[in-house]
Amino acid sequence: MTDSYKYFTTPIYYANGTPHAGHVYATILASTLKTHYEQRGAKVKFLTGLDEHGEAVETKAKELNKSPQQLVDEMAVLWKKEFARFEINNDIFIRTTDKEHIKNVQNILNYCYKKGDIYFGEHEGYYCYKCEGYLTNTERDENNNCLVHKIPAELRKEKNYFFKTSKYREQLKDLIAKGHITRQERYINELLGMLENLDTDLSISRPKSRLSWGVELPFDPEHVAYVWFDALPNYVTGIGGIEKAHSSEYWQNAHHILGKDILKFHGIFWPAMCLSLDIPLPKLLITGWILQDSHKMSKSLGNGINVEQILHYGRDTFVNYFFRAINPGEDIEFSWKSYFERYNSDLANGIGNLLSRTLTMVEKYFANKIPKFAHNLLIEEQKEIGIACKNAVKNVQIAFDEFRIADALNEIWSLISLTDKHIAQQKPWDIAKKNEAESQLQLANIIASSVAVLRVAGYLAYPFFPKKMHELLQSIGEDTSDLSHSYARAQEFFAIQSEYSLKEIPKLYARLDIAAEILKMKPANETASAKTETKKIIKVENKKEVTVENSNTISIQDFAKVQMHVGTVLSAEYVEGSDKLLRLVVSLGTLGERQIFSGIREWVKPEEIANRKVIIVSNLAPRKMKFGMSEGMMLATDTADGKVSPIYLPENLKEGALLT
C-alpha cells in the first residue's frame, strides 16, 4: 500500500447500546493506521459513527419511553465523548440519520432499482433481531437459536423488496478467491463457504406498518430500507456520495475494519452492492474475537474487560496487549494476569524504564545535557544498534502495509530489549568512574546510542501511544509541534538533539503490583479467603470450637502475594549524606532494572556486592526517599558474628527467575 491516499473505516455501531472492548479495539486500530500513514505523508480519512435506524433502536426507544430520534441524539453525544477519552482521531463521525446520508441511500436505491437489481417478493425465514437479518441453516442451531447471539430466531414471513445478490454470485466467487475483497486467507475460505450456503437474495426493506424508523424507499413510500442497505452505504457517504465514489482517490484505497461476526454483510452483500453501483470494491480488514475461557467476550455475559477498566489501566495498556499479541483476524484469549504482565514487561520495565535510566545517566554524568556521539570510538555493538534501528523503520513500514500490526509493535520492542542488553554489557556506571578522556567519550556513546534508540522508537510507536510518545520525544528535545510527517525522521539514527538540556524526566508508565491487581478482579467471595487471617477456629476433641488469636501469622494467600526474584547487582555505591545506605542498581532480567536503597552500608562494601546474585522482593510498593525512589527490597540475614549480610545466590541461577 504505497498510494498517497488512504480511507479507513470502522463499522458504524448500533445506537441502542454503549461501547465495549470490541468497539474500542476496532476504532483504535483505525486510529493507529491513520496516524501511521499520516506520518508517512499520505492523505488519510478515517470514518466511524453510528447506525441509528432499525428495529433494535426503535424497540430500545420504546423501552425508555423516548422517540427514536431523541435516543440516537443522546447516544451520539455519548459515543463521541467515549471516543475522545480513547484519543480517537477520526475525521468523520457519521450518523445514518444525517440528511446527506439519507439522500445518498435513496440515490443508491434508485440506481440499483433502475438497473433491475431490486425486485418485490415474499420471504419466509428465521430472523435474528440482533443480527438484523435472516439466518441461513448454518447460522442457527437445531433449535433455531442464533449461533452468534445465543438467542431464539423468530420465524417471519412477509413481502419485501429484495436485492439480487444471486446475480453476482459467480463474480463474487472469483473476486473472493483471488483476494480482491480480503487478503486474509482464513476469511477468504470462510466467505467462499458463506457464498456457497447463501440460498436467498437479500431482503432490503420492511413495511412501514411493522417498522417506521428507517429511510423511506424512493420508489415505494410504504416501505423503509432494511438496516444493512441503509448502514453499509455510509462508507460511500463519507467520501461525498455515490457520484464521487466512481472517481474518488480515497475510495480507490478504502479499507473497512470489521469484526468477523458481520463478515457476511461486508464480504458478500456489500461487494455485490458495489458491483451493482459500478464502483470499485473496498478491501476488508477483519478482526477476530476477544475470548475469555474460550468464550467470546460480551457485555451480556459480563466477562472480560469493560470500558471503564480499560481507561483505569490506561489506553496504552489495552493497545499494547491486544495489538502485540496477535495480528488482526486472529482470536485472542484474554486474562488479567497476562494483561498486567505485558504492561509491566513492555511499557513499565521496557520503554518507560529505558527512558528513565537513560535520562538519569544524562543528568548524572553529563550535567543534564544529551551527549554527542564520538563517531571514531563507536564499538561494533553500537553500529549494530544503528543498523537494527534502520531495519526496524523499514520493517515497521512493511508490516503496516501488510496489516501485520503485532509484527510492527514487536519490531519496536526488540529495539528496546537490544538497548537494555547493550547498557548491561557496557556497564556505564563503571566507565563513569574512570577519568580518562577516552572513557568519557565511550560513556557518551553508550548514552547517545540509548537516546537515539528512544528517539527512533518514539516516532515508530507514536501511532500506538500518541500521548506518551509525544512526552518521550519532547523530553529528548525533539520538535513535537507537528508529527504528521515525522516518519522520515526515524530513519536518521544519529540525528539526536546533542547538547539539549533536559527539562524533566517523565515517568511514562508506573509498574503495577500484579498480585494486588489480580486480587481486585476476583469476586468478593474469592477475595475474602485471601484477606489476612487474625483468628483461627480450632476444633478440639469435645467438638467445641475455640477461637485462637493468631496475630503473628499470615495466610498462604498473603504469602503468595510476595514476589521474590533472582537479581544481579549491576552497580553499588555509597549514598552521600547517609551512614546506613547503599544505592544498588539491580537487574531482574525481563522485569527490567530497579534502584534499591539498602541499609547495609555498615557491613558491606560496594565492590563486595557488585555483580553478585541476590534475592529481591520485586512487588513491594515503590518508596520515595530523601535520596530517590527505592523500587524493591533486597533480602539479608544476620550472621553468626553479629553482622548483616545479603543472601547471596549461586551464579548459575537465571536472572529474573521467580523464587517459589
C-alpha positions in Angstrom: 0.0 0.0 0.0 2.1 2.9 -1.3 -0.6 5.1 -2.6 -0.8 8.7 -1.2 -4.5 8.4 -0.3 -5.9 6.2 2.4 -9.5 5.7 3.6 -10.1 3.7 6.8 -13.5 2.9 8.3 -14.8 1.1 11.2 -18.3 -0.5 11.3 -20.8 2.1 12.3 -22.0 0.9 15.7 -25.6 0.3 16.8 -27.0 3.3 18.6 -29.0 1.1 21.1 -26.0 0.4 23.3 -22.7 1.8 24.7 -19.2 1.0 23.6 -17.5 -2.3 24.6 -14.0 -3.6 24.2 -14.5 -4.9 20.7 -15.6 -1.4 19.5 -12.6 0.1 21.2 -10.2 -2.4 19.6 -11.5 -1.8 16.0 -11.7 2.0 16.4 -8.2 2.4 17.9 -6.9 0.1 15.2 -8.3 2.5 12.6 -6.9 5.5 14.5 -3.5 3.9 14.6 -3.5 3.2 10.9 -4.5 6.8 10.2 -1.7 8.2 12.3 1.0 5.9 10.8 0.1 6.8 7.2 -0.1 10.5 8.0 3.5 10.2 9.4 4.5 8.8 6.0 2.9 11.8 4.3 -0.3 10.2 3.0 -3.7 12.0 2.8 -5.9 10.0 5.1 -9.6 10.0 6.0 -10.9 7.9 8.9 -14.7 7.4 9.3 -16.6 5.9 12.3 -20.1 6.6 13.6 -23.5 5.2 14.5 -26.1 3.0 12.8 -29.2 4.8 14.1 -32.1 3.2 12.2 -33.8 -0.2 12.5 -35.9 -2.4 14.7 -33.4 -2.7 17.6 -33.2 1.1 18.0 -37.0 1.6 17.7 -37.5 -1.2 20.4 -35.0 0.4 22.7 -36.5 3.8 22.4 -39.9 2.4 23.3 -38.5 0.7 26.4 -37.1 4.1 27.5 -40.3 6.0 26.7 -38.4 8.1 24.2 -38.7 8.8 20.5 -36.1 7.1 18.3 -34.6 10.5 17.3 -34.2 11.5 20.9 -32.5 8.3 21.8 -30.0 8.4 18.9 -29.2 12.1 19.5 -28.3 11.2 23.1 -26.3 8.2 22.1 -24.3 10.2 19.5 -23.2 12.6 22.2 -22.2 9.7 24.5 -20.2 7.8 21.8 -18.3 11.0 20.8 -17.3 11.6 24.4 -16.2 8.0 24.8 -14.1 8.1 21.7 -12.5 11.3 22.8 -11.5 9.6 26.1 -9.6 7.0 23.9 -7.8 9.6 21.8 -9.6 8.6 18.6 -8.7 10.8 15.7 -11.5 10.2 13.3 -12.2 12.8 10.6 -15.8 11.8 10.1 -18.4 10.8 12.7 -21.3 9.7 10.5 -24.9 9.2 11.6 -27.4 7.3 9.4 -30.0 10.0 10.4 -27.9 12.7 8.7 -29.7 14.3 5.8 -26.7 13.8 3.5 -26.6 10.1 4.3 -30.4 9.6 3.7 -30.1 11.3 0.4 -27.1 9.1 -0.6 -29.0 5.9 0.5 -32.0 6.9 -1.7 -29.7 7.7 -4.6 -28.2 4.2 -4.3 -31.6 2.5 -4.0 -32.7 4.3 -7.2 -29.5 3.4 -9.0 -29.9 -0.3 -8.2 -33.7 -0.3 -8.8 -33.3 1.2 -12.3 -30.6 -1.3 -13.1 -33.1 -4.1 -12.3 -31.2 -5.4 -9.3 -34.1 -4.7 -6.8 -37.5 -6.5 -7.0 -40.6 -7.1 -4.9 -41.1 -10.6 -3.4 -42.1 -12.7 -0.4 -39.7 -14.3 2.1 -40.1 -16.7 5.0 -37.2 -17.4 7.3 -35.7 -17.3 10.8 -34.9 -13.7 11.8 -32.4 -12.6 14.5 -33.2 -9.1 15.7 -29.6 -8.6 17.0 -28.1 -9.6 13.6 -30.8 -7.5 11.9 -31.1 -10.3 9.4 -32.4 -13.7 8.3 -30.3 -16.7 9.3 -29.1 -19.4 6.9 -29.2 -23.1 8.0 -25.5 -22.9 9.0 -26.1 -19.7 11.2 -28.6 -21.3 13.6 -28.7 -24.5 15.7 -31.2 -27.3 15.7 -33.5 -25.3 17.9 -33.3 -22.3 15.6 -31.1 -20.2 18.0 -28.7 -17.7 16.5 -25.2 -19.2 16.8 -23.6 -15.7 17.4 -26.1 -14.2 19.9 -27.4 -17.4 21.5 -31.0 -16.2 21.3 -34.0 -17.8 19.6 -34.6 -16.6 16.0 -38.2 -15.7 15.1 -39.9 -17.3 12.1 -41.2 -14.5 9.9 -43.0 -14.3 6.6 -43.6 -11.0 4.8 -43.4 -9.3 1.5 -40.4 -7.1 1.0 -38.1 -5.7 -1.7 -35.0 -7.8 -2.5 -31.6 -7.2 -3.9 -30.4 -9.7 -6.5 -27.3 -11.0 -4.7 -27.6 -14.2 -6.7 -26.9 -12.2 -9.9 -23.4 -11.5 -8.7 -22.7 -14.9 -7.1 -20.2 -16.2 -9.7 -18.4 -12.8 -10.0 -18.1 -12.6 -6.2 -16.8 -16.1 -6.0 -14.0 -15.2 -8.4 -13.2 -11.9 -6.7 -13.1 -13.5 -3.2 -10.9 -16.4 -4.4 -8.4 -14.0 -6.0 -8.1 -11.9 -2.8 -9.7 -8.8 -4.2 -12.1 -8.5 -1.2 -9.7 -9.5 1.6 -6.1 -10.9 1.7 -6.7 -12.8 4.9 -6.6 -16.4 3.9 -8.8 -17.8 6.6 -11.6 -15.4 5.8 -11.3 -16.0 2.0 -12.2 -19.6 2.7 -15.0 -18.6 5.1 -16.5 -16.2 2.6 -16.5 -18.8 -0.1 -18.3 -21.2 2.3 -20.9 -18.5 3.1 -21.5 -17.8 -0.5 -22.0 -21.5 -1.2 -24.6 -21.7 1.6 -26.4 -18.5 0.6 -29.8 -19.7 -0.6 -31.8 -16.4 -1.0 -31.4 -12.8 -2.2 -31.0 -10.1 0.4 -34.2 -8.7 1.8 -33.7 -4.9 1.8 -36.9 -3.4 3.1 -39.5 -3.6 5.8 -43.2 -2.4 5.5 -43.8 0.8 7.5 -46.8 -1.0 9.1 -44.2 -3.0 11.0 -41.2 -0.7 11.1 -41.5 3.0 10.6 -38.0 4.1 11.8 -35.9 4.0 8.7 -35.1 5.6 5.3 -38.1 5.6 3.1 -37.7 3.8 -0.3 -37.8 6.4 -3.1 -39.8 4.1 -5.3 -42.3 2.9 -2.6 -43.2 5.2 0.3 -44.9 2.3 2.2 -41.5 0.6 2.8 -38.3 1.7 4.6 -34.8 0.4 3.9 -33.7 -2.6 5.8 -30.9 -1.6 8.1 -28.0 -3.1 6.2 -28.9 -1.4 2.9 -29.1 1.8 5.0 -26.0 1.2 7.0 -23.4 -0.1 4.5 -23.7 2.8 2.1 -22.4 5.1 4.9 -18.8 4.4 3.7 -19.7 6.0 0.4 -21.5 8.9 2.1 -18.2 9.6 3.9 -16.4 10.4 0.7 -19.2 12.6 -0.8 -21.8 10.1 -2.0 -22.2 7.7 -4.9 -21.3 10.4 -7.5 -17.8 10.8 -6.1 -17.2 7.1 -5.4 -16.6 6.4 -9.1 -13.5 8.6 -9.2 -12.5 9.3 -5.6 -8.9 8.5 -4.8 -9.9 7.8 -1.2 -12.4 5.2 -2.4 -9.8 3.6 -4.6 -7.9 3.0 -1.4 -10.7 2.2 1.0 -10.2 -0.3 3.8 -13.1 -1.4 6.0 -12.2 -2.7 9.5 -14.8 -5.0 10.9 -15.4 -7.9 13.3 -15.8 -11.4 11.8 -19.4 -11.6 13.2 -20.5 -9.1 10.4 -18.4 -10.7 7.7 -21.2 -11.9 5.5 -22.7 -8.4 5.2 -19.4 -6.8 4.4 -17.9 -9.6 2.4 -20.8 -10.7 0.3 -23.7 -8.2 0.3 -21.7 -5.0 0.3 -19.4 -6.1 -2.6 -22.5 -7.2 -4.5 -24.0 -3.8 -4.0 -20.7 -2.1 -5.1 -20.8 -4.2 -8.3 -24.4 -3.1 -8.9 -23.3 0.5 -8.4 -20.3 0.1 -10.7 -17.9 1.4 -8.1 -14.5 -0.1 -7.1 -14.6 -2.7 -4.3 -13.1 -1.7 -1.0 -10.8 -4.1 0.9 -11.7 -5.7 4.2 -9.5 -6.0 7.3 -11.3 -8.5 9.5 -10.6 -8.7 13.3 -11.1 -11.7 15.5 -12.9 -12.1 18.8 -11.7 -11.3 22.3 -12.1 -14.5 24.2 -12.1 -15.4 27.9 -12.1 -19.1 28.9 -12.7 -19.8 25.2 -16.0 -17.7 25.2 -16.4 -14.6 23.2 -16.2 -11.5 25.4 -19.5 -9.8 25.7 -21.3 -7.3 28.0 -24.3 -9.6 28.3 -22.1 -12.4 29.7 -20.2 -9.9 32.0 -16.8 -11.4 31.1 -13.6 -9.9 30.0 -12.7 -6.2 30.2 -15.1 -3.3 30.1 -14.5 0.3 29.0 -14.0 1.7 32.5 -11.4 -0.9 33.3 -9.6 -0.1 30.0 -9.4 3.5 31.0 -8.5 2.8 34.6 -5.4 0.9 33.5 -4.7 3.1 30.5 -5.5 3.1 26.8 -1.8 2.2 26.1 -2.1 -1.0 28.3 -5.1 -2.1 26.2 -3.4 -1.2 22.9 -0.1 -2.9 23.7 -1.8 -6.1 24.9 -4.2 -6.6 22.1 -2.1 -5.2 19.3 1.1 -7.0 20.2 -0.4 -10.4 21.0 -2.0 -11.0 17.6 -2.3 -9.7 14.1 -5.8 -8.6 13.0 -8.0 -11.5 12.2 -7.0 -13.9 14.9 -8.9 -14.6 18.1 -7.1 -13.6 21.4 -7.6 -15.3 24.7 -7.8 -12.6 27.4 -6.6 -13.0 31.0 -5.9 -10.3 33.6 -2.6 -11.9 34.6 -1.1 -11.7 31.1 -2.7 -8.2 30.6 -0.7 -6.9 33.6 2.4 -8.9 32.8 2.5 -7.4 29.3 2.1 -3.9 30.7 5.0 -4.3 33.1 7.3 -6.1 30.7 6.8 -3.8 27.6 5.7 -0.4 28.9 6.9 0.0 32.5 10.0 -2.1 32.5 10.6 -1.7 28.8 10.4 1.7 27.1 9.4 3.5 30.3 12.4 2.2 32.3 14.8 2.7 29.4 13.8 6.4 29.1 14.1 6.9 32.9 17.6 5.2 33.3 18.9 6.9 30.1 17.9 10.4 31.2 19.1 9.8 34.7 22.6 9.0 33.3 22.4 12.1 31.2 21.6 14.1 34.3 24.3 12.4 36.4 27.2 12.1 34.0 26.7 14.9 31.5 25.4 17.8 33.6 21.8 17.3 32.2 22.8 17.7 28.6 22.5 15.0 25.9 26.0 14.0 24.9 27.3 14.0 21.3 28.3 10.8 19.5 32.1 10.2 19.3 31.9 8.5 15.9 35.5 7.5 15.8 35.1 5.4 19.0 31.8 3.6 18.2 32.1 0.0 19.0 30.7 -2.8 16.9 27.6 -3.3 19.1 26.7 0.4 18.8 27.0 0.2 15.0 24.7 -2.8 15.0 22.2 -0.9 17.1 22.1 1.8 14.4 21.6 -0.8 11.7 18.9 -2.5 13.8 17.1 0.8 14.0 17.2 1.4 10.2 15.9 -2.1 9.6 13.1 -1.6 12.2 12.0 1.6 10.3 11.7 -0.4 7.1 10.1 -3.5 8.7 7.5 -1.5 10.6 6.5 0.2 7.3 6.2 -3.2 5.5 4.3 -4.7 8.5 1.7 -1.8 8.4 1.3 -2.2 4.6 0.5 -5.9 5.2 -1.6 -5.1 8.3 0.7 -7.2 10.5 0.3 -4.8 13.3 1.6 -7.1 16.0 4.8 -7.6 14.0 5.2 -3.8 13.8 5.0 -3.4 17.5 7.4 -6.4 18.1 10.0 -4.7 16.0 9.8 -1.6 18.2 10.1 -3.6 21.5 13.0 -5.6 20.1 15.0 -2.3 19.8 14.3 -1.6 23.5 15.4 -5.0 24.5 18.6 -4.7 22.4 19.4 -1.4 24.0 18.8 -2.7 27.6 21.2 -5.5 26.8 23.8 -3.1 25.5 23.7 -1.0 28.6 24.0 -4.1 30.9 27.0 -5.3 28.9 28.8 -2.0 28.7 28.3 -1.0 32.4 28.3 2.8 32.0 28.4 3.1 35.8 31.8 1.6 35.9 33.1 3.6 32.9 31.9 6.8 34.6 34.4 6.2 37.4 37.3 6.5 35.0 38.8 9.9 34.5 40.4 9.3 31.1 39.0 11.5 28.2 38.5 8.4 26.0 36.5 6.7 28.8 34.2 9.7 28.9 33.7 9.6 25.1 32.9 5.9 25.4 30.4 6.7 28.1 28.9 9.4 25.8 28.5 6.8 23.0 26.6 4.4 25.3 24.2 7.0 26.4 23.8 8.7 23.0 23.0 5.3 21.5 20.3 4.8 24.0 18.9 8.3 23.3 19.0 7.5 19.6 17.0 4.3 20.1 14.4 6.1 22.2 14.1 8.7 19.5 13.5 6.1 16.8 11.2 4.0 19.0 9.3 7.2 19.9 8.5 8.0 16.3 7.7 4.4 15.3 5.4 3.9 18.4 3.7 7.2 18.2 0.7 5.8 16.2 0.1 3.3 19.0 0.7 5.5 22.1 0.4 9.1 20.9 0.3 11.0 24.2 3.2 9.1 25.9 5.4 9.1 22.8 4.8 12.8 22.5 6.1 13.1 26.1 9.1 10.9 25.3 10.1 12.8 22.2 9.7 16.1 23.9 11.8 15.0 26.8 14.8 14.4 24.5 14.5 17.7 22.6 12.5 16.6 19.5 10.2 19.0 17.8 6.7 17.7 18.5 4.7 20.6 17.2 3.7 18.6 14.1 4.2 14.8 13.9 2.1 14.2 10.9 5.0 13.9 8.5 7.6 12.6 11.0 8.3 9.1 9.8 11.4 10.2 7.8 13.0 11.5 11.0 13.1 7.9 12.4 15.4 6.9 9.5 18.3 9.1 10.9 19.8 7.2 13.8 22.5 9.8 14.7 20.2 12.8 14.5 19.8 13.2 18.3 19.5 16.6 19.8 23.1 16.8 21.3 23.6 19.4 23.9 19.9 19.6 24.6 19.3 20.5 28.3 16.8 18.2 29.9 13.8 19.8 31.4 12.5 16.9 33.4 12.5 13.1 33.4 8.9 11.9 32.6 7.6 8.8 34.4 5.9 7.3 31.4 4.5 4.1 33.0 4.5 3.2 36.7 4.9 -0.5 37.5 1.9 -2.5 38.6 1.7 -4.8 41.6 0.3 -7.8 39.6 -0.7 -9.9 42.5 -2.6 -7.0 44.0 -4.3 -6.1 40.7 -5.4 -9.6 40.1 -6.9 -9.8 43.5 -9.0 -6.8 42.7 -10.5 -8.6 39.7 -11.8 -11.6 41.8 -15.3 -11.7 43.1 -15.8 -10.8 46.7 -16.3 -14.4 47.9 -12.9 -15.4 46.4 -11.0 -12.4 47.8 -12.5 -12.9 51.3 -10.4 -16.0 51.8 -7.3 -14.1 50.8 -7.5 -11.4 53.5 -5.2 -11.5 56.5 -6.2 -14.1 59.0 -6.1 -12.8 62.5 -8.0 -15.6 64.1 -8.4 -19.4 63.6 -11.1 -21.7 64.6 -9.8 -24.9 66.0 -11.9 -27.9 66.7 -11.0 -29.7 69.9 -11.7 -33.3 70.9 -15.0 -32.4 72.6 -16.2 -30.9 69.2 -16.4 -27.4 70.7 -14.8 -24.6 68.7 -12.1 -22.4 70.3 -11.1 -19.1 68.9 -7.3 -18.7 68.9 -5.7 -15.3 68.4 -3.1 -15.6 65.6 -1.9 -12.1 65.1 1.7 -13.1 64.2 0.8 -15.5 61.4 -0.2 -14.8 57.8 -2.2 -17.0 55.4 -0.8 -18.8 52.5 -2.7 -16.4 50.3 -0.9 -13.5 51.8 2.5 -15.2 51.4 1.6 -15.9 47.7 1.4 -12.1 47.1 5.1 -11.7 47.8 7.1 -12.0 44.6 10.8 -12.7 45.0 13.1 -12.8 42.0 16.8 -13.5 41.4 18.6 -10.2 40.8 22.1 -9.3 39.6 23.6 -6.2 41.3 24.8 -4.1 38.4 26.3 -1.4 40.5 26.6 -0.3 44.1 27.7 2.9 45.7 27.6 4.8 48.9 24.8 7.3 49.4 26.1 10.7 50.2 24.5 12.1 53.4 23.6 8.7 54.8 25.7 6.5 57.1 23.4 3.4 56.5 22.5 3.2 52.9 24.0 1.7 49.7 22.4 2.6 46.4 22.0 -0.6 44.3 21.0 -0.9 40.6 19.7 -4.5 40.2 18.7 -6.3 37.0 15.8 -8.6 37.2 16.1 -9.9 33.6 12.9 -9.4 31.6 11.4 -7.4 34.5 14.0 -4.7 33.9 16.2 -2.8 36.4 15.4 -1.5 39.8 17.0 1.2 42.0 17.1 -0.1 45.6 18.4 1.7 48.7 19.6 -0.9 51.2 20.6 -0.3 54.8 23.8 -2.5 54.7 26.5 0.2 54.4 27.9 -0.7 57.8 28.6 -4.3 56.9 29.0 -4.4 53.1 31.4 -2.6 50.7 30.1 -1.7 47.2 32.7 -3.8 45.5 31.8 -6.8 47.6 28.2 -6.9 46.3 28.7 -5.8 42.7 27.9 -8.5 40.1 26.5 -10.8 42.8 23.2 -12.7 42.6 20.8 -11.7 45.4 17.1 -12.1 46.3 14.8 -9.1 45.5 11.2 -8.6 46.7 10.0 -7.2 43.3 6.4 -6.2 44.0 7.0 -4.0 47.1 5.4 -0.6 46.5 8.0 2.0 45.5 9.1 4.2 48.4 10.1 7.8 47.9 13.2 8.5 50.0 15.3 11.6 50.5 17.8 10.3 48.1 15.5 9.0 45.4 12.9 6.3 44.7 13.5 2.8 46.2 11.9 0.2 43.9 12.1 -3.0 45.9 13.8 -4.7 48.8 16.9 -6.9 49.0 16.8 -9.8 51.4 19.5 -10.0 54.0 20.2 -12.1 57.1 22.1 -11.9 60.5 25.5 -13.6 60.6 27.0 -15.6 63.4 29.4 -12.8 64.3 26.5 -10.3 64.7 26.8 -8.6 61.3 24.3 -8.4 58.4 24.9 -10.0 55.0 22.9 -10.1 51.8 21.6 -13.6 50.9 23.9 -14.4 48.0 22.7 -16.9 45.5 24.7 -19.3 43.2 25.9 -17.7 40.0 24.2 -20.3 37.8 20.7 -19.1 38.7 18.8 -17.4 35.9 18.5 -13.6 36.3 14.8 -12.7 37.0 13.8 -16.2 38.0 10.9 -16.4 40.4 11.6 -17.9 43.8 8.7 -20.2 44.9 
